[in-house]
């Protein structure tokens, strides 16, 4: 049966759709403008990347605001409806909070990696490993999410690929 707390959850999602759409539009715009931005990435006379840095910072801000907005919204719903929520509903919200926080931490790590790369201080943790093993690990890391969304993952690897020096975390 549809109860009041379900309406509150629906309203929460409706209020956050704009940030999701905004993120999708920003990512699409970034994909389309990659070639133009790459030309602007060359340092100008002042030593800064100019349009590339502006575009990068704008995209990073938009990407970081979305999970932060979701985290705040989920925590507010938990706080406001704590006594009304069943343990399973509370568990679902905490799982979503955790996944959004982990996504935000990954985005922050990516931003820091790009800053390190830009400064010439990016360090790869190279190991001799097989890219097929890394691909299998990446698939297994997202399999539960794919199953939850009824997405079937299929991996086809070439067993003839030899071991190589690579940073498994960055490849994954």
N, C-alpha and C positions, 0 to 999 in steps of 0.2 A: 504494500500500500504506500502511496505517496504521502509523506509526512512533512511537517514544517521544516525539519532539518534538511530534507532533500531539496526543498525550495531554496533554502539558504545556500546550499552547495551549488545549485544551478545558478543562482544569482552571482555567486563568487566567480564561477567560470565565465559567465556572460560579461562581467566587468573586466576580466583579464584577457578576453579575446583580442582586444585592441593591441595589447603588447605582443601577442603571438603573431598577429598580422604584421605589425610593425617590424618584427624580427625577420619575418619571411621576405618582406619588401626590401629591407636593408641587405639581406643576403643575396637576393636576386640582383639588386643594383650593383653590389660588389662584384658578382660574377660577370656582369655585362661590362663593367668599367675596368676590368683587370688590365687589359692591354694599355689603356690610356693612363692608368695609375702607374704602371710599370715604367713608362717613359718619364713620368713626373718623379719617380723615386730617386733619380740621380740628384745628388746634393747640389743645391744652388750656391750662389756666391757667398751666402751667409753660413754655409756648412750644414744646413738643415734640409730634410727631405721634402719640405713644402707640402704640396697637395697630397702626396702619399701619406705623410704623417697625419695630416688633418683627416683624411679619409679613414685611415687605420684607427685613429683615436675615436672618431665618430662611430665606427662599426663596433669597436670594443666596448664603448659606453652603452650602446644599444643592446649588445649581447649580454652584458653583465647586468643591466637593469631588469631584463626579463626574468631570469631565475630569482633575482632578489625580490622582485614584485611578487612572484609566486610564493616564495618563502614567507614573506610578510603576510600575504593573504591567507595561506594555509594556517599559519600560527594564530591569526586573528579568529578564524573560524573555530579552531580548536579551543581557544580561550573563551569565546563567546558561547559555545555550545558544549562545553566540557561535560556538564551533567546530563545533557540530552543524548550524547553520542554513545553508541554501543562500543564495546571493546574492539570489534572488528572495524568499525568506521574510524575509530581513533588510530588503530594500527595502520589502516590504509593512508590516512593523512600523514602519519609520521614517516611512512615509506616514501611518500611523495615529497615531503620536506627534505628527507635525506637525499633523494635522487637529485632534486634541484640544487641542493647545497653542493653535492659532488660535481654536478655539471658546472656550477659556478667556479669551484676550485680548479677544475680542468681548464676552464676559460682563462682564469688568472694565470695558471701555469703556462698556457699558450702565449698569452700576452708577454709574460716575463721572458719566455724563450725568444720571442721576436725582438724584444728590446735587447737581450743579450746578443742575438745575431746581428742586430744593427750596430751595436757597440763593438763587435768583433770579439766578444767574450763568451760566445756560445761554445760549450764543450759537449761533444758527443761521447757517450759511454759505449765505445765500440767493443763488441765481443764477436767471436767466431760462432755463428749460429746459422741455422737454415731458415730462410724466409718463409718456407712452407710451415714450419713449426710456429712462427710468429703469427702467420695468417690463421692457423688453427686456434691459437690462443685468443686472437681477436674475435673470431666467430663465437667461441665458447663464452667470452666475456659478455656478449650481447644476446646470446641465445634466449635467455629468460625473457628479456624485453621483447624480442621478436615473437616468441611464442605467445606472450600476453596480447600482442597485437595481431595474432594469427598471420604472421609473416614467416614464410618458409625460407630458411637460409640453406644455400647449397654452396659447397666449396669444391673447386676443381683445381688441383695443384699439379705441377710438373715435377715428378719425382727426380728428374735428371738435374734439377737446379742444385748446384753444389753449395756447400757452406760458404758464407761470406762474412766479411767484417761489416757489422751494422749495429745500430743502436735499436735493440728490440722494442723498447718503450716508445720511441719516436715513430718507428715503423708501424707499430700496432695502432 
